[in-house]
């Protein structure tokens, strides 16, 4: 009969008990660091799974650039927004006014046409259905 000779992040007293029953055991290389033990309690359990599941879902997007960096107050300028996590984008606003012709081309690329607005600087916001919106601090 084959005996199990490996373990994965179990409580130390269980290892001693099992080792005394089965003989010397060697942890597989993947278990030696115990990366799955998120809370550091020495075992992979429901507490670790709870942490993973609480982080489940879309990560907040990040806008890294908008080109061109400026446009006419009359609107009509096609802007290209690059970043990460943009696939859930549902709207883009400039100065609080919605852009038109929104195109989500990839998780890193969005295009839209700017609305008419007031003369001066205006914040750009990328709105997503999942995590609300991200405002680009550099004004348009």
C-alpha positions in Angstrom: 0.0 0.0 0.0 1.3 3.5 -1.0 1.7 5.9 1.8 1.3 9.7 1.4 4.7 11.3 1.9 4.1 14.9 1.3 2.1 17.7 3.0 1.0 21.3 2.2 0.9 23.9 5.0 -0.7 22.0 7.7 -0.5 22.8 11.4 2.8 21.6 13.0 1.3 19.2 15.5 -0.5 17.4 12.6 2.8 17.0 10.8 4.3 15.4 13.8 1.4 13.0 14.2 1.3 12.1 10.6 5.1 11.8 10.4 5.1 9.4 13.4 2.5 7.3 11.6 4.0 7.3 8.1 7.7 7.9 8.7 9.8 10.8 7.4 8.0 13.2 5.1 9.4 15.7 2.6 7.4 18.7 1.6 7.1 19.3 -2.2 9.0 22.3 -3.4 5.7 24.2 -4.0 4.7 23.8 -0.4 7.9 24.8 1.3 7.3 28.5 0.9 3.6 28.1 1.6 2.6 31.1 -0.6 -1.0 30.1 -0.3 -1.0 30.8 3.4 -2.1 34.4 3.0 -2.7 35.2 6.7 0.4 33.5 7.9 -1.2 31.2 10.4 0.7 28.1 9.1 -2.1 26.5 7.2 -4.1 27.1 4.0 -7.7 27.2 5.2 -11.0 29.1 4.9 -9.4 32.3 6.3 -7.1 32.4 3.3 -9.9 31.6 0.9 -12.0 34.3 2.4 -9.2 36.9 1.7 -8.9 35.7 -1.9 -12.7 35.9 -2.5 -13.0 39.3 -0.9 -10.5 40.6 -3.5 -12.3 38.8 -6.3 -13.5 40.8 -9.3 -12.3 43.7 -11.4 -9.4 45.7 -10.3 -9.7 49.5 -10.4 -8.5 50.9 -13.7 -5.8 53.4 -14.0 -5.5 56.1 -16.6 -1.9 56.7 -17.7 -2.4 59.2 -20.5 -4.9 61.1 -22.6 -4.0 62.3 -26.1 -4.1 65.0 -27.3 -3.6 66.8 -23.9 -5.8 69.7 -24.9 -8.7 70.5 -27.2 -11.3 73.1 -28.3 -14.0 74.3 -25.9 -16.4 73.6 -28.8 -15.8 69.8 -28.4 -15.6 67.3 -31.2 -12.0 66.3 -30.5 -11.3 62.5 -30.5 -9.3 61.6 -27.4 -7.4 58.4 -26.8 -7.2 57.2 -23.2 -4.6 54.6 -22.3 -4.1 52.8 -19.1 -5.1 49.5 -17.5 -8.4 47.9 -16.4 -10.4 50.0 -18.9 -12.5 47.1 -20.3 -15.5 47.9 -18.0 -15.6 51.6 -19.1 -19.2 52.8 -19.6 -18.6 56.5 -20.0 -16.0 59.2 -20.2 -16.6 62.8 -19.1 -14.7 66.0 -19.6 -15.5 68.7 -17.1 -18.5 66.7 -16.0 -20.0 66.5 -19.5 -20.3 63.2 -21.2 -18.2 62.3 -24.2 -19.9 60.8 -27.2 -18.9 57.9 -29.5 -17.3 55.9 -26.7 -15.2 53.0 -28.0 -13.6 50.5 -25.6 -11.0 49.0 -27.9 -9.1 46.9 -25.3 -8.5 46.7 -21.6 -5.8 49.4 -22.2 -7.3 51.6 -24.8 -10.5 53.8 -24.9 -11.5 56.5 -27.5 -14.2 59.1 -27.2 -15.3 62.4 -28.7 -15.2 65.4 -26.3 -18.3 67.4 -25.5 -18.5 71.2 -25.7 -17.5 72.9 -22.5 -16.3 76.0 -20.9 -12.9 77.6 -21.7 -10.2 76.5 -19.2 -9.0 73.3 -17.6 -11.4 70.4 -17.2 -10.9 67.0 -15.4 -11.4 63.8 -17.3 -13.2 61.0 -15.7 -13.4 57.4 -16.8 -16.6 55.8 -15.5 -16.9 52.0 -15.1 -19.9 49.9 -14.1 -17.8 47.9 -11.6 -15.7 50.3 -9.5 -17.2 53.8 -10.1 -14.9 56.2 -11.9 -11.3 57.3 -12.0 -10.5 61.0 -12.5 -7.4 61.9 -14.4 -5.7 64.6 -12.2 -4.0 66.3 -15.2 -6.7 68.5 -16.7 -7.7 68.5 -20.4 
